[in-house]
């Protein structure tokens, strides 16, 4: 067993060492499948990335999130009827997103970047007090920055932070809001 662990560590070291010696983005594959993980809010996404040049890439993704929270009941009818004084809201989100990235190659395996994009957001919100379900949509523009690190010629990890501006139109009023989203981790598999 110790021998297997030792051999695995040596193989991993050579793999990481290879990432340090690869040439810039121009010699890497241009297309990637992307997986994103957005921390504790149970979000993430699946998509693709395509390099337009040595410093510019476009990402197309389908992002998902789930959140559940409890708050004090907001209607007098729920309080007077003797029902629970807290209400649970569950919210699901699906968001097709298009982003463009601008990279700055620092090292042969490290690439800080920034970018911008847009998304269409669809939400399904369920509340238990009162028992209701409704759909919401919004549009968002986002600005983000991060660092991508190539583990090998075909695999990279990126850490990213995003700030989003949302526009939501509902019956009778329009809403603009700014949201600082959870940092996310991205895995790219190039082919």
C-alpha positions in Angstrom: 0.0 0.0 0.0 2.8 2.4 0.8 4.4 1.6 -2.5 1.2 2.5 -4.4 0.9 5.8 -2.5 4.6 6.6 -3.2 4.2 5.9 -7.0 1.0 8.0 -7.1 2.8 10.9 -5.5 5.7 10.7 -8.0 3.2 10.5 -10.9 1.3 13.6 -9.6 4.6 15.5 -9.2 5.6 14.8 -12.8 2.1 15.8 -13.9 2.4 19.2 -12.1 5.9 19.6 -13.3 4.6 19.1 -16.9 2.2 22.0 -16.4 5.1 24.3 -15.6 6.9 23.5 -18.9 4.0 23.7 -21.4 4.1 26.5 -23.9 1.5 29.3 -23.8 -2.2 29.1 -24.8 -1.3 29.0 -28.5 -0.2 25.4 -28.2 -3.0 24.2 -25.9 -6.2 22.8 -27.2 -8.8 25.5 -28.0 -12.0 23.8 -26.7 -13.0 22.8 -23.2 -15.8 21.3 -21.2 -16.3 23.4 -18.0 -17.7 22.4 -14.6 -18.3 25.1 -12.0 -18.9 24.8 -8.3 -20.3 27.8 -6.4 -19.7 27.0 -2.8 -22.2 26.8 0.0 -25.2 28.0 -2.0 -25.4 24.6 -3.8 -24.8 26.2 -7.2 -22.8 25.3 -10.2 -22.9 24.9 -13.9 -21.9 23.0 -17.0 -20.7 24.5 -20.2 -18.0 25.0 -22.7 -15.1 27.3 -23.3 -13.5 28.2 -26.7 -10.3 30.2 -27.1 -10.7 32.9 -29.8 -7.0 33.8 -29.7 -4.0 33.5 -27.3 -5.6 35.8 -24.7 -9.3 35.8 -25.4 -11.8 33.1 -24.6 -15.6 32.8 -24.8 -17.7 30.7 -22.3 -21.2 29.5 -22.7 -22.7 27.8 -19.6 -25.9 26.7 -18.1 -25.8 27.5 -14.4 -28.0 26.1 -11.6 -28.5 27.1 -8.0 -30.6 26.1 -5.0 -31.2 28.1 -1.8 -33.5 27.7 1.1 -34.1 30.2 3.9 -36.5 30.8 6.8 -37.9 34.2 7.9 -40.6 35.5 10.1 -44.1 35.2 8.6 -45.1 38.4 6.9 -48.9 38.2 6.7 -51.4 38.9 9.4 -53.6 36.0 8.1 -50.8 33.5 8.8 -50.4 34.8 12.4 -54.1 35.0 13.1 -54.9 31.5 11.7 -52.5 29.9 14.2 -50.1 28.7 11.5 -46.4 28.8 11.9 -44.7 32.1 12.6 -41.9 31.3 10.2 -42.0 30.7 6.5 -39.6 28.6 4.5 -38.8 29.8 1.0 -37.1 27.5 -1.5 -35.7 29.0 -4.7 -34.3 27.2 -7.7 -32.5 29.0 -10.5 -31.5 28.1 -14.1 -29.4 30.6 -16.0 -28.0 30.3 -19.5 -24.9 32.6 -19.5 -22.5 33.9 -22.1 -19.1 35.4 -21.0 -15.9 36.6 -22.6 -12.5 36.4 -20.8 -9.3 38.4 -21.3 -6.2 36.5 -20.0 -2.8 37.8 -19.0 -0.2 35.0 -19.2 2.1 35.4 -16.1 3.7 32.0 -16.3 3.4 29.1 -18.7 0.8 27.6 -16.3 -0.8 30.6 -14.6 -3.2 33.0 -16.2 -5.0 35.8 -14.3 -8.1 37.1 -16.2 -11.1 39.4 -16.1 -14.2 39.4 -18.1 -17.9 40.3 -18.6 -21.0 38.6 -19.7 -24.8 38.4 -19.7 -27.4 35.9 -18.4 -31.1 35.2 -18.5 -32.2 33.9 -15.1 -35.3 31.8 -14.5 -36.4 31.2 -10.9 -38.9 28.9 -9.3 -39.8 30.1 -5.8 -41.9 28.0 -3.4 -43.1 29.2 0.0 -44.8 27.2 2.7 -46.7 30.1 4.4 -48.8 30.9 2.5 -48.5 27.8 0.3 -47.5 29.3 -3.0 -45.3 28.8 -6.0 -44.3 31.4 -8.6 -41.9 31.9 -11.5 -39.6 34.9 -11.9 -37.3 35.9 -14.6 -34.5 38.5 -14.7 -31.6 39.6 -16.9 -28.2 40.1 -15.6 -24.9 41.6 -16.7 -21.8 40.5 -14.8 -18.2 41.4 -14.3 -15.7 38.8 -13.0 -12.0 38.2 -12.3 -10.0 35.1 -11.5 -6.9 33.0 -12.0 -6.6 29.9 -14.2 -3.9 27.3 -13.4 -3.1 24.5 -15.8 -2.5 21.2 -14.0 -1.6 19.6 -17.4 -1.9 20.4 -21.1 -5.6 19.3 -21.0 -6.8 20.1 -17.5 -7.0 23.4 -15.6 -8.5 24.8 -12.5 -9.7 28.4 -12.0 -10.9 30.4 -9.1 -13.3 33.3 -9.8 -15.3 36.1 -8.2 -18.3 37.7 -9.9 -20.4 40.9 -9.4 -23.7 40.9 -11.1 -26.3 43.6 -11.9 -29.9 42.3 -12.2 -32.9 43.7 -13.9 -36.2 42.2 -13.0 -39.6 43.2 -14.3 -42.7 42.1 -12.5 -46.3 43.3 -12.7 -46.4 46.9 -11.6 -42.7 47.5 -10.9 -39.1 47.1 -12.2 -36.2 46.2 -10.0 -32.4 46.8 -10.4 -30.1 45.2 -7.9 -26.4 44.5 -7.5 -25.3 41.1 -6.1 -21.8 39.9 -5.1 -22.0 36.2 -5.9 -20.2 33.4 -4.1 -16.7 32.8 -5.4 -16.6 29.7 -7.5 -14.2 27.0 -8.6 -14.0 25.9 -12.2 -12.6 22.7 -13.7 -11.8 22.8 -17.5 -11.1 19.7 -19.5 -9.6 20.6 -22.9 -9.8 18.6 -26.0 
